[in-house]
């Protein structure tokens, strides 16, 4: 069982051609992406009993994502996305984020979880962020932990707070993914790849085994103790970038799970991940993101769609550390 914990919301997308509403939230998108890649996954989050909440519940059901928490009495969170002429999205938010009583339910909810993923608003916005951190600490002795900060400066504008909070989660994570924009905001004036290398050292032997940086059209770059890898991003016609990073994250985790590397018992092997294997995983994830940006909204691919592309498992692009 894979578990994703974090926010669910509705993206109200404003384009020059009109307004549409889509179910979203970075962690929710990752959960759906994993389910479409044929993994058993549960989503721990919140949404209301309103119409937006009903659309979230229906979206999760349609992708066979399990939802152990019922809707609550508060309004469903909303993100308004403004899409520019190049397809890039900027956001404003109306959010409610807390999971009261989660700690008491965690032993049962996380029983059998081999991988726990979280990130984004859920790890930043209190009071829910403290509950998520407790969940990660609870899961860490038994499960692989993954984290994507997916920074939202329009919500958490205090860079020092955000940096401290991100580093708490990075130190507990086995797999970390961040965009170049995330790292540029968190560490102004520092080369993003150097920031990723520094993250690899956080938490010591219990910290990250893999740190990946997505760089849009420049393609993803990743680092492990065994080497560094960069791969090309597939060239596609961009509809919009909504959910692209989440599709990448889901496929990145899927590649790790498919190789039998999930679970705390495989932590040592994950820390020894060869650069050649990371390259195959990054190619897989980059193609998932490419499919997503080629169509409107956060619409991650199925395993069949990815397999149809003939994703390579190795090839050019391996750069080893001295």
Order of alpha helices (4+ residues) and beta strands (2+ residues): beta-beta-beta-alpha-beta-alpha-beta-beta-alpha-beta-alpha-beta-alpha-beta-alpha-alpha-beta-beta-beta-alpha-alpha-alpha-alpha-beta
